[in-house]
Amino acid sequence: MSAAGTPRMPLFAALPRRSRCGHATIEFAVLGSSSSGNASVLRVTTRESRRQVLLDAGLSPRATFGAMRALGFVPEDTSEVLFTHFDHDHARIGWGRVASTTGLRLRCAASHRPAALARGYPGAWIETFDPRAGGFDIGPIRVEPCVNPHDEAGTVSFRLESDAGSVGFATDIGRVSDGLVDLLRGVDLLAIESNYDRSMQLDSARPKFLKDRIMGGRGHLSNEECVEAVRAIAFPDEPVQIVLIHLSRECNHPDAVREAWRRSLPTLAPRVALALHAAPTEVFRMRGGVLEPALERLP
C-alpha cells in the first residue's frame, strides 16, 4: 500500500481463482473474536468430498463445539485446526487433549512449532508448513499463507481458495505489507482485524509499554488502518463480504468502527459485518462463487 494510502498496483499478478462450480459450497463463520478468545470455522463441500477446519482455537473446546452446533456445524467433522499463531487468545491449552483423543490435526508454521509444544499440544498431531515456500492443499481447499509482523514470532495470514469461492483471513497483523495485499486481492470474503480505535487506545488506562506494543507496527491494526488495508485489497476487485474480527473490548466500540467506514470507505460499508465476543456471526455461505444474501449489514 502506498504511503498516501492510495491503492498500489500489485507486485505480481493476483493469485488466480479456481474455476467455480455451481454444486460446490463454502461456509464461513466466526465463533468468537476478541482478546479473550478467537476461533472461526470453514467448511467446503463438493460432490466428491467435504472438509471442515477451524481457523485458530482460542476458545475452549466446549465453547467452540457449542457455537458450532448452534450454527449447524458438526464438531466431529473437523479434520484440523489451522493456526495463525499461538498467543493464548488464539490457542487454548485444552486443544492438546482434544487432539490426543480424537486425532485432530494441529497445523501451523514450522517456526511456531516450539510455541505449540509449549502449549502442551502433542507433537504427534502437529503438522507444520513453511509459509515462505508456497501453499498447500487441505482436501478441496487450497491454502496460501503470508507471514506478518506481530511481536517476536509473527503471525500467518491465509488465502483459502476453493471451487465454491475464496476467503481471506488476516488477524494480529502488526502492519500491512505489500505481500499481504497481493495475497488477499480478489478474495470473495475477507475476514480482517479491526482491533482498536486510536483515540480510545490513547485515552485508556493501559500502560505505555502496552500501547506502544499494540500501535507500534508489530501489534494490531486500528480501525483506520483496517479501512486503508481493505481499500488496497479491494483494488481492482472488491470482496462481496467483509467481516471485521478481533475488536478490542476495552479500546474499541462497534459505533467507532461503523463511523470509520462511513467516513473513509462508504461504498463498501454496506458489505461489512462485525464479529463480536459474545456471540458467533451468522454463517456466510457461497455457492459457485456467489455469496448468499447476508443478514447483518452496517446500518
C-alpha positions as CSV (number, residue, x, y, z in Angstrom):
1,M,0.0,0.0,0.0
2,S,1.4,3.4,-0.9
3,A,2.4,5.9,1.7
4,A,-0.5,8.1,0.7
5,G,-3.0,5.3,1.3
6,T,-3.9,5.0,-2.4
7,P,-4.3,1.6,-4.0
8,R,-0.9,0.3,-5.2
9,M,-0.5,-1.8,-8.4
10,P,0.3,-5.3,-7.4
11,L,3.9,-6.6,-7.3
12,F,2.8,-9.6,-9.2
13,A,-0.5,-10.8,-10.7
14,A,-3.2,-11.6,-8.3
15,L,-3.4,-15.3,-7.4
16,P,-5.7,-17.0,-9.9
17,R,-9.1,-18.1,-8.7
18,R,-10.2,-21.6,-9.3
19,S,-13.0,-22.2,-11.7
20,R,-16.3,-22.1,-9.9
21,C,-18.6,-25.0,-9.7
22,G,-22.3,-24.4,-9.1
23,H,-22.6,-27.5,-6.9
24,A,-19.8,-26.6,-4.5
25,T,-20.4,-24.6,-1.4
26,I,-18.1,-22.8,1.1
27,E,-19.3,-21.8,4.5
28,F,-17.5,-19.5,7.0
29,A,-18.4,-18.2,10.4
30,V,-16.6,-16.5,13.3
31,L,-17.4,-18.4,16.5
32,G,-15.9,-15.7,18.8
33,S,-13.5,-12.9,18.4
34,S,-11.8,-10.7,21.0
35,S,-8.8,-10.5,23.2
36,S,-10.5,-13.2,25.3
37,G,-10.5,-15.8,22.5
38,N,-10.7,-16.2,18.7
39,A,-11.9,-19.1,16.6
40,S,-13.6,-19.4,13.2
41,V,-14.8,-22.3,11.1
42,L,-14.7,-23.0,7.4
43,R,-16.4,-25.8,5.6
44,V,-16.1,-26.7,1.9
45,T,-18.5,-29.2,0.3
46,T,-18.1,-30.6,-3.2
47,R,-19.7,-33.6,-4.9
48,E,-16.5,-35.6,-4.1
49,S,-15.7,-34.5,-0.6
50,R,-16.4,-32.3,2.4
51,R,-13.7,-30.7,4.6
52,Q,-14.2,-28.7,7.7
53,V,-11.4,-26.8,9.5
54,L,-11.0,-24.4,12.4
55,L,-9.1,-21.2,12.0
56,D,-7.4,-20.7,15.4
57,A,-8.6,-22.3,18.6
58,G,-8.7,-19.5,21.1
59,L,-12.0,-20.6,22.7
60,S,-12.3,-23.6,24.9
61,P,-13.3,-26.8,23.2
62,R,-16.6,-26.8,25.0
63,A,-17.4,-23.2,23.9
64,T,-16.2,-23.9,20.3
65,F,-18.3,-27.0,19.9
66,G,-21.3,-25.3,21.4
67,A,-21.1,-22.4,19.0
68,M,-20.5,-24.8,16.0
69,R,-23.6,-26.8,16.8
70,A,-25.7,-23.7,17.2
71,L,-24.7,-22.7,13.7
72,G,-25.3,-26.1,12.1
73,F,-21.7,-27.4,12.1
74,V,-20.9,-30.9,13.3
75,P,-17.8,-30.6,15.6
76,E,-16.8,-34.2,14.9
77,D,-16.4,-33.4,11.2
78,T,-13.5,-31.1,11.9
79,S,-10.2,-32.5,10.5
80,E,-7.8,-29.9,11.7
81,V,-7.0,-26.5,13.2
82,L,-5.1,-24.0,11.1
83,F,-3.3,-21.7,13.5
84,T,-2.3,-18.1,12.8
85,H,0.0,-18.1,15.9
86,F,0.0,-19.2,19.5
87,D,-0.9,-16.3,21.7
88,H,-3.3,-17.5,24.4
89,D,-6.3,-15.9,22.8
90,H,-5.7,-18.0,19.6
91,A,-4.6,-21.3,21.1
92,R,-6.2,-22.6,24.3
93,I,-4.4,-25.3,26.1
94,G,-7.4,-27.7,26.1
95,W,-7.0,-28.5,22.4
96,G,-4.0,-30.7,23.1
97,R,-6.2,-33.1,24.9
98,V,-8.8,-33.0,22.0
99,A,-6.0,-33.8,19.5
100,S,-4.7,-36.7,21.6
101,T,-8.1,-38.3,22.0
102,T,-9.6,-37.6,18.5
103,G,-6.6,-37.4,16.2
104,L,-7.4,-33.7,15.3
105,R,-4.5,-32.4,13.2
106,L,-2.9,-29.2,14.5
107,R,-1.3,-27.4,11.6
108,C,1.0,-24.4,12.0
109,A,4.1,-22.6,10.6
110,A,7.3,-24.5,11.3
111,S,8.6,-21.6,13.3
112,H,5.6,-21.8,15.6
113,R,6.1,-25.5,16.5
114,P,8.0,-24.7,19.7
115,A,5.1,-22.5,20.9
116,A,2.7,-25.2,20.1
117,L,4.7,-27.7,22.1
118,A,4.9,-25.2,25.0
119,R,1.1,-25.1,25.0
120,G,1.1,-28.8,25.7
121,Y,0.0,-29.8,22.2
122,P,1.1,-33.3,21.4
123,G,3.9,-33.3,18.8
124,A,2.5,-36.4,17.1
125,W,-0.5,-34.4,15.9
126,I,1.3,-31.2,15.0
127,E,1.9,-30.8,11.2
128,T,4.0,-27.9,10.1
129,F,4.4,-25.9,6.9
130,D,6.8,-23.3,5.6
131,P,4.8,-20.1,4.9
132,R,7.6,-18.8,2.7
133,A,7.7,-21.9,0.5
134,G,4.2,-21.6,-1.1
135,G,0.8,-23.1,-0.5
136,F,-0.6,-26.5,0.3
137,D,-3.9,-28.4,0.0
138,I,-6.3,-29.4,2.7
139,G,-8.7,-31.6,0.7
140,P,-10.6,-29.3,-1.7
141,I,-9.1,-26.2,-0.1
142,R,-6.0,-24.6,-1.4
143,V,-4.2,-22.6,1.3
144,E,-1.8,-19.8,0.5
145,P,0.0,-18.3,3.6
146,C,1.7,-15.0,4.3
147,V,3.9,-14.0,7.2
148,N,3.1,-10.8,9.1
149,P,4.9,-8.9,11.8
150,H,3.5,-9.4,15.3
151,D,5.5,-9.4,18.5
152,E,8.6,-11.7,18.2
153,A,7.2,-14.8,16.5
154,G,5.0,-13.2,13.8
155,T,1.7,-14.5,12.6
156,V,0.4,-16.1,9.4
157,S,-2.5,-14.9,7.3
158,F,-4.3,-17.2,4.8
159,R,-6.0,-17.2,1.5
160,L,-8.3,-20.2,1.3
161,E,-9.4,-21.0,-2.2
162,S,-12.0,-23.5,-3.4
163,D,-14.3,-24.3,-6.3
164,A,-17.0,-22.5,-4.4
165,G,-15.2,-19.3,-3.6
166,S,-12.3,-17.8,-1.7
167,V,-11.8,-16.5,1.9
168,G,-9.0,-14.2,3.1
169,F,-8.2,-14.4,6.8
170,A,-5.9,-11.9,8.5
171,T,-5.6,-11.1,12.2
172,D,-2.9,-9.8,14.6
173,I,-1.2,-8.3,11.5
174,G,1.0,-5.6,13.0
175,R,1.3,-3.7,9.8
176,V,0.0,-4.3,6.3
177,S,2.7,-5.5,3.8
178,D,2.6,-5.4,0.1
179,G,2.7,-9.2,0.1
180,L,-0.4,-9.4,2.3
181,V,-2.3,-7.0,0.0
182,D,-1.3,-9.1,-3.1
183,L,-2.2,-12.3,-1.4
184,L,-5.7,-11.2,-0.5
185,R,-6.6,-9.3,-3.6
186,G,-9.6,-10.9,-5.4
187,V,-11.0,-12.9,-2.4
188,D,-14.7,-13.2,-2.3
189,L,-14.9,-12.9,1.5
190,L,-12.4,-11.0,3.6
191,A,-12.0,-11.5,7.4
192,I,-9.6,-9.0,8.8
193,E,-8.8,-7.5,12.2
194,S,-10.0,-4.0,13.2
195,N,-8.6,-4.1,16.7
196,Y,-8.7,-0.6,18.2
197,D,-9.9,2.9,18.0
198,R,-6.8,5.1,18.2
199,S,-8.4,7.8,20.4
200,M,-9.8,5.2,22.8
201,Q,-6.4,3.5,22.9
202,L,-4.5,6.7,23.7
203,D,-7.1,7.7,26.4
204,S,-7.2,4.3,28.0
205,A,-5.6,3.4,31.4
206,R,-3.3,0.8,29.7
207,P,0.4,1.2,30.5
208,K,2.5,3.0,27.9
209,F,4.5,-0.2,27.0
210,L,1.3,-2.0,26.1
211,K,0.0,0.9,24.0
212,D,3.4,1.1,22.2
213,R,3.3,-2.7,21.6
214,I,-0.2,-2.6,20.1
215,M,0.3,0.6,18.0
216,G,4.0,0.2,17.1
217,G,3.7,-1.8,13.9
218,R,4.1,-5.3,15.5
219,G,0.8,-5.4,17.3
220,H,-2.6,-4.8,15.8
221,L,-4.4,-2.8,13.2
222,S,-6.5,0.2,14.2
223,N,-9.9,0.8,12.6
224,E,-8.4,3.4,10.2
225,E,-5.5,1.1,9.3
226,C,-8.0,-1.7,8.6
227,V,-10.1,0.5,6.3
228,E,-7.0,1.5,4.4
229,A,-5.9,-2.1,4.1
230,V,-9.2,-3.1,2.7
231,R,-9.1,-0.2,0.3
232,A,-5.9,-1.5,-1.1
233,I,-7.0,-5.2,-1.1
234,A,-10.3,-4.2,-2.9
235,F,-8.5,-2.7,-5.9
236,P,-9.5,-3.6,-8.6
237,D,-11.8,-6.5,-7.4
238,E,-13.9,-5.8,-4.3
239,P,-14.8,-8.5,-1.9
240,V,-18.5,-9.2,-1.7
241,Q,-18.4,-9.6,2.1
242,I,-16.1,-8.2,4.7
243,V,-16.0,-9.5,8.3
244,L,-14.2,-7.5,10.9
245,I,-12.6,-9.5,13.6
246,H,-10.6,-9.1,16.9
247,L,-12.3,-5.9,18.1
248,S,-10.9,-4.9,21.4
249,R,-13.5,-4.9,24.2
250,E,-11.6,-2.1,26.1
251,C,-10.3,0.1,23.3
252,N,-12.9,-0.2,20.5
253,H,-16.6,0.0,20.0
254,P,-18.9,-1.0,17.2
255,D,-20.1,2.6,16.8
256,A,-16.4,3.7,16.3
257,V,-15.9,1.0,13.7
258,R,-19.1,2.0,11.8
259,E,-18.1,5.6,11.8
260,A,-14.7,4.9,10.4
261,W,-16.2,3.0,7.5
262,R,-18.9,5.6,6.8
263,R,-16.3,8.4,6.9
264,S,-13.5,6.7,4.9
265,L,-14.9,4.0,2.7
266,P,-18.7,4.4,2.5
267,T,-19.1,2.5,-0.8
268,L,-18.0,-0.8,1.0
269,A,-19.7,-0.1,4.4
270,P,-22.9,-2.0,3.5
271,R,-20.8,-5.1,2.9
272,V,-19.2,-5.0,6.4
273,A,-20.3,-7.3,9.3
274,L,-18.8,-7.2,12.8
275,A,-17.7,-10.2,14.8
276,L,-18.2,-9.7,18.5
277,H,-17.0,-11.5,21.5
278,A,-20.4,-12.5,23.0
279,A,-21.9,-14.4,20.1
280,P,-20.9,-16.0,16.8
281,T,-21.6,-14.4,13.5
282,E,-24.1,-15.7,11.0
283,V,-22.9,-18.4,8.5
284,F,-21.6,-16.7,5.3
285,R,-22.3,-19.2,2.5
286,M,-21.1,-19.1,-1.1
287,R,-22.2,-21.4,-3.9
288,G,-20.3,-21.4,-7.1
289,G,-18.6,-18.1,-6.3
290,V,-21.9,-16.4,-5.4
291,L,-22.5,-15.2,-1.8
292,E,-25.9,-15.8,-0.5
293,P,-27.5,-12.7,1.0
294,A,-26.1,-11.7,4.4
295,L,-28.5,-10.9,7.2
296,E,-26.3,-8.4,9.1
297,R,-25.2,-5.2,7.5
298,L,-23.9,-1.9,8.8
299,P,-27.0,0.3,9.2
